[in-house]
Amino acid sequence: MPKKIKYRKIGSIPKARIFKPFGSKITHLDEVVLTLDEFEALRLGELNGLTQKQAANRMWISQPTFNRLLSSARKKIALAITTGKQIRIESNKLH
């Protein structure tokens, strides 16, 4: 039996979905994919300065799940910046 899908609340959709290093053509870049869940965790935790518990409550998820999303988002952003990859934000894939 497949796992039950748990819905997460996304409070803000990004205005831009692709970020790339200046002067590079999109067709020649490797990319890092950031999910909307990771984007929202980054927005709530870093930009809005909420605690992990507060942010997790806003997203309707547990604090450990929020921590995993935030850690994953930070790692992907760091990878993209240090290696010159573009960042693409996309909807979460449902299984």
N, C-alpha and C positions, 0 to 999 in steps of 0.2 A: 504494500500500500504506500503510495507516495506521501511525502511529508506535506502537512497542511501549510498552505501559503499564508504567511503572516504579512499583513499590510503595514507599511511604514508611512508616516506622515512626512511629506516634503513641503516645507513652507515657502521655498523660493526656487524658481526655475532660473537657471543662468541665462543671461541675455546673449552671451556668446558661448558657443559649444566647442570651438576649436581655438587653441592658443599655440602659437609656434614661435620659434626663435626668429628674430628680426633678420630679414634678408634671405631666408630660406624658402624654397618652393615646397608647397605641401606635398607634391607628388614624390619628392625625393627624401622625405623624412620618415624615420621610424616613429611610432607613436606609443603613448601610454594612454590607456583607457581608464577614465575615472567614472565610476557609476554615480547616479544621482544620489544614492544613499551616502556614498563617500563625500560627495560635494556638500550635501546638507550637514553631515557631521563636521566637516571642516569649517563651514560657515557658522554653525552654532557654537562650536568649541573655540575656534580661533578668532573669528571676526566679532561675534557677539559676546565672547568671553564667558559663556555659561559654564557651570560645572558639568562634569560628565553626567551626573545624576539628573540635573535640570534638563540638559540637552536630550538625554535618553527619554525622559518623560515626554518631551515635546515631539519626539519622533515615534512614540509608542513602542519603544524597544527597551531591552534590558541594558543596564549600565555596562556589563561585559561586552555585549554586542556593539554598543556605541564605541567602546574603547577599541575594539577590533577594526571598526570602520575608520575611525580617526587615525589609527596607526597605519592602516593600509593607504589612506589618502596621503598622509605625510610622506610615506616611503615613495609613493608613485610621483609626487610632486618633486621630491628631492632627486629622484632618478632622472626625470625629464629635464630639470634645470642643469644638473651636472653633466649630462650626456648629450644635450642639445636635441632632445626629442620633442615632438609636438604633443600636446595634451588634448585629448578629445573627451568630452563629457557626453555620456549616453545613458539612455534609460536602462534600468536593471532588466536583466533577462529573466523571464519566468520559466521555471522548469516544469 
